[in-house]
Amino acid sequence: MAEAIRFARPGGPDVMRWESIEVGRPGRGQVRVRHGAVGLNFADTYFRTGLYPAELPAGLGVEGAGIVEEVGPGVRSVEPGDRVTYTGSPLGAYSTERIMPAEHLIRLPSAIGFETAAAMTMRGLTASYLLRRITPLAAGDTVLLHAAAGGVGLIVTQWAKLLGLRVIGTVSSEAKAEVARRHGCDHVLLPSRDDVVARVRELTDGRGVPVVYDGVGRATFATSLGCVARRGLVVCFGTASGPVPPIDAAELARRGSVFVTRPALADYIADRAERDELAGELFGHVTAGRITIDIGLRYRLADAAHAHRDLEAGRSVGSSVLTVGEVNP
């Protein structure tokens, strides 16, 4: 029997239960994956609380890495023994084993361990599409990045420096500021201490930044609008503090004909060729050491409720993972 974290009603971390489950055999187009590590993402809390819909009872988690144990009929893309990683639906990554659609799996280079893969697949692919697909950027451009010491933020910062960009980051504490600087952030601001809009304008000679990357949402959106340059772009890619409030189109004109977009990772990895291209570039940077993946906290899979409490309290720096146990590479 496999084991998994499941929940039967929306609520706090206390609704999560450690249960034995019957995985079964993979059907057509499916595979059975034995996990080595599982990714911990803020979006997991949204499914648990009911902010994101889920058909209950349900598992949790959309990111994991491990070994293919068995393939169902019609599967040609992977075979038993392959090392793989994935991100995306269906829910159920918080498990020792699971059935997955084969089309969602990404082959994992031998140089990248399962914990690293679980910590970077969703975050790294997010960083990849943010910097390589959303809007053209040129060396010397300055960008504003909220939550610069988070899992996505640390990857975006390192990748941005590879592209020759100047990064202004915001963080919530001095400790996180030091982490952001260590990963290449040029200027680090604390909203609790700094007037972020005034400092960004000062650092850009009054112009503002051409692009703001905002994964925080409600708490930072007004600041993002205040920091973006005329005809610039605010990229709202996350809602850690809650959803962005309704947007007044006239306000965008008053701010300087600025643009706002709310992209989703799923739309940038829906095409397998594009997904593999983004993943290939990401894996190349990581295996070459140009981008490092910081795992701030590790939890046993059975302790996922504790992990959620830490995540919601803002205690995490970088990426956190749920460890599953010994899996042969």
C-alpha positions in Angstrom: 0.0 0.0 0.0 1.1 3.5 -0.7 0.5 6.5 1.6 -0.7 10.0 0.9 -1.9 13.2 2.4 -5.6 13.7 1.7 -8.4 16.0 2.8 -12.2 15.7 2.8 -13.3 19.3 3.6 -11.8 22.7 3.1 -10.1 24.4 6.0 -6.8 24.9 7.9 -3.8 22.5 8.0 -5.7 20.3 10.5 -8.0 19.0 7.7 -5.0 17.1 6.2 -4.9 13.4 6.9 -2.1 10.8 6.4 -3.8 7.8 4.9 -3.0 4.5 3.2 -4.2 4.3 -0.4 -4.5 1.8 -3.2 -2.6 3.1 -6.2 -3.7 0.5 -8.8 -2.3 -0.1 -12.2 -1.8 2.6 -14.8 -4.4 2.8 -17.6 -3.9 3.9 -21.2 -1.6 6.9 -21.4 -0.7 6.7 -17.7 2.3 5.7 -15.6 2.8 4.9 -11.9 5.5 7.1 -10.3 7.3 6.4 -7.0 8.2 9.7 -5.5 11.6 10.7 -4.2 10.5 14.2 -3.2 7.4 16.4 -3.5 7.2 20.1 -4.1 5.6 22.4 -1.5 3.9 25.4 -3.1 1.7 28.2 -1.8 -0.9 27.2 -4.3 -1.3 24.0 -2.3 -2.8 26.0 0.5 -5.4 27.5 -1.9 -6.7 24.0 -2.7 -6.8 23.1 0.9 -8.8 26.2 2.0 -11.2 26.0 -1.0 -10.0 29.1 -2.7 -9.2 26.9 -5.7 -11.8 24.2 -6.4 -11.2 20.5 -5.8 -13.6 17.6 -6.0 -13.5 16.2 -2.4 -12.2 14.0 -0.9 -8.9 14.7 -2.7 -5.2 14.6 -2.5 -2.9 17.6 -2.5 0.1 18.8 -4.4 0.9 19.3 -8.1 4.7 18.8 -8.2 6.9 15.9 -7.6 10.0 13.9 -8.8 10.8 10.2 -8.7 11.1 7.1 -10.8 8.7 5.5 -13.3 7.6 2.2 -11.8 5.1 1.0 -14.5 3.7 2.3 -17.7 0.2 1.7 -19.1 -0.8 0.9 -22.7 0.2 3.3 -25.4 3.0 5.1 -23.4 6.1 5.7 -25.5 7.6 8.8 -23.9 8.9 7.1 -20.8 9.6 3.6 -19.5 10.2 1.9 -16.2 13.3 3.1 -14.4 13.2 6.6 -15.9 13.9 9.5 -13.6 11.2 12.1 -14.0 9.7 15.3 -12.6 6.4 17.1 -13.2 4.2 20.0 -12.3 0.5 20.5 -12.9 -2.8 18.7 -12.4 -4.2 16.4 -11.3 -3.9 16.8 -7.5 -2.2 14.1 -5.6 1.6 14.7 -5.4 1.6 14.5 -1.6 2.0 10.7 -1.9 4.6 8.0 -1.9 3.3 6.7 -5.2 0.7 7.8 -7.7 -0.8 7.3 -11.1 0.0 10.2 -13.5 -0.7 11.1 -17.2 2.5 10.3 -19.0 2.2 13.5 -21.0 2.9 15.6 -17.9 6.2 14.0 -17.1 9.6 15.6 -17.9 12.7 13.5 -18.1 15.1 14.5 -15.3 18.9 14.7 -16.0 20.9 12.4 -13.8 22.9 15.4 -12.4 19.7 16.8 -10.7 18.5 15.1 -7.5 14.9 14.5 -6.7 14.8 17.0 -3.9 16.3 19.7 -6.1 13.8 18.8 -8.9 10.8 19.0 -6.5 12.1 22.3 -5.3 12.6 23.8 -8.8 10.2 22.4 -11.4 7.3 24.6 -10.9 9.3 27.6 -9.7 12.0 27.2 -12.4 9.5 26.8 -15.2 7.7 29.9 -13.9 11.0 31.8 -13.9 11.6 30.5 -17.4 8.4 31.7 -18.9 8.5 35.0 -17.0 11.9 36.0 -18.4 11.8 34.2 -21.7 8.2 34.5 -22.9 6.3 37.4 -21.4 8.0 40.4 -22.9 11.4 41.2 -24.5 14.0 42.4 -22.2 17.5 43.8 -23.1 20.7 43.8 -21.1 20.8 46.9 -18.9 17.0 46.9 -18.3 15.9 47.2 -14.7 13.0 45.1 -13.3 11.2 45.1 -10.0 10.7 41.7 -8.3 8.4 41.3 -5.3 9.2 38.4 -2.9 12.8 38.3 -4.1 13.8 35.8 -1.5 11.1 33.3 -2.3 11.5 30.1 -4.3 10.6 31.8 -7.6 12.3 35.1 -6.7 15.7 33.5 -6.1 15.6 31.7 -9.5 14.3 34.8 -11.3 17.0 36.9 -9.8 19.8 34.6 -10.8 18.4 34.1 -14.3 17.9 37.9 -14.7 21.6 38.5 -13.9 22.5 36.0 -16.6 20.5 38.2 -19.0 22.3 41.3 -17.9 19.3 42.8 -16.1 19.4 45.0 -13.0 17.1 43.7 -10.3 15.3 45.7 -7.6 13.7 43.3 -5.1 11.4 43.6 -2.2 11.4 41.3 0.9 9.8 41.1 4.3 12.9 41.0 6.6 16.6 41.8 6.8 17.4 38.1 6.9 15.6 37.6 3.6 17.3 40.8 2.2 20.7 39.2 2.8 19.5 36.0 1.0 18.3 38.1 -2.0 21.6 40.0 -2.2 23.6 36.8 -2.1 21.7 35.6 -5.1 22.4 38.7 -7.1 19.7 41.2 -6.3 21.2 44.7 -6.9 18.9 46.7 -4.6 16.7 45.2 -1.9 13.8 47.1 -0.3 11.7 46.4 2.8 8.2 47.7 2.5 8.0 47.9 6.3 11.0 50.4 6.2 11.2 51.8 2.7 8.9 53.9 0.5 9.2 51.4 -2.3 7.6 53.6 -5.0 9.8 56.5 -4.1 13.0 54.4 -4.0 12.2 52.7 -7.3 11.7 56.1 -8.9 14.9 57.3 -7.4 16.8 54.3 -8.7 15.5 54.7 -12.2 15.9 58.5 -12.5 12.2 59.0 -12.1 11.2 56.7 -15.0 10.1 53.6 -13.1 10.8 50.1 -14.3 9.6 48.6 -17.6 8.5 45.4 -16.0 7.3 44.5 -12.5 7.1 40.8 -11.5 4.5 40.6 -8.8 3.8 37.2 -7.2 2.4 38.6 -4.0 -0.9 40.0 -5.3 -3.3 42.1 -3.2 -0.7 43.6 -0.8 1.7 44.8 -3.5 -0.5 45.6 -6.6 -0.8 49.3 -5.8 2.9 49.5 -5.3 3.5 47.7 -8.6 1.4 50.3 -10.4 3.3 53.1 -8.7 6.7 51.7 -9.8 6.0 50.8 -13.5 7.2 53.1 -16.2 5.0 54.7 -18.8 3.8 52.0 -21.2 5.4 49.4 -18.8 4.1 46.0 -17.8 2.9 44.6 -14.5 3.1 40.8 -14.5 0.8 39.4 -11.7 1.8 35.8 -11.6 0.8 34.9 -8.0 -1.5 35.8 -5.1 0.4 34.9 -1.9 -1.4 37.8 -0.1 -4.7 37.3 -1.8 -6.2 38.1 -5.3 -5.5 41.4 -7.0 -8.5 43.7 -6.6 -10.6 44.6 -9.7 -8.7 46.7 -12.2 -10.0 50.1 -13.3 -9.0 50.5 -16.9 -9.0 54.3 -16.6 -6.4 54.0 -13.8 -4.1 52.2 -16.2 -4.3 55.2 -18.5 -3.7 57.6 -15.7 -0.6 55.7 -14.7 0.9 56.1 -18.1 -0.9 53.7 -20.4 0.5 50.8 -18.5 -0.3 47.1 -19.2 -1.2 44.4 -16.7 -1.2 40.7 -17.4 -2.1 37.6 -15.2 -0.3 34.7 -16.8 -0.6 31.0 -15.7 2.2 28.5 -16.0 -0.2 25.9 -17.5 -0.6 28.0 -20.6 3.2 28.1 -21.2 3.8 24.4 -20.8 0.6 23.1 -22.5 2.6 22.5 -25.7 5.1 19.7 -25.0 7.7 21.2 -27.4 7.6 24.6 -25.7 7.6 23.0 -22.2 10.6 20.8 -23.1 12.4 23.9 -24.4 11.8 25.9 -21.3 12.8 22.9 -19.1 15.9 22.3 -21.1 17.1 25.8 -20.6 16.4 25.6 -16.9 18.1 22.3 -16.5 21.1 23.5 -18.4 21.6 26.5 -16.1 21.2 24.3 -13.0 23.5 21.5 -14.1 26.1 24.0 -15.1 25.9 25.7 -11.8 24.8 29.1 -13.2 21.6 28.9 -11.2 21.6 27.3 -7.7 18.4 26.0 -6.1 18.2 26.8 -2.4 16.1 24.3 -0.3 15.3 26.3 2.8 13.3 23.7 4.7 12.7 20.0 4.4 9.7 18.2 5.9 8.7 14.5 6.0 5.7 14.0 3.8 3.7 12.9 6.8 4.4 16.3 8.4 2.8 18.3 5.5 0.4 20.0 7.9 3.4 21.5 9.8 4.9 22.6 6.5 1.6 24.4 5.5 1.6 26.3 8.8 5.2 27.5 8.2 4.4 28.4 4.6 1.4 30.5 5.6 3.3 32.2 8.4 6.0 33.3 6.0 8.8 31.3 7.6 10.1 29.8 4.4 13.1 31.2 2.5 13.7 29.9 -1.0 12.0 26.6 -1.8 10.8 23.9 0.6 10.2 20.2 -0.1 8.5 17.2 1.4 10.8 14.2 1.6 9.5 10.8 0.8 12.3 8.4 1.7 14.9 6.3 0.0 14.4 6.0 -3.8 17.1 4.5 -5.9 18.3 7.1 -8.5 
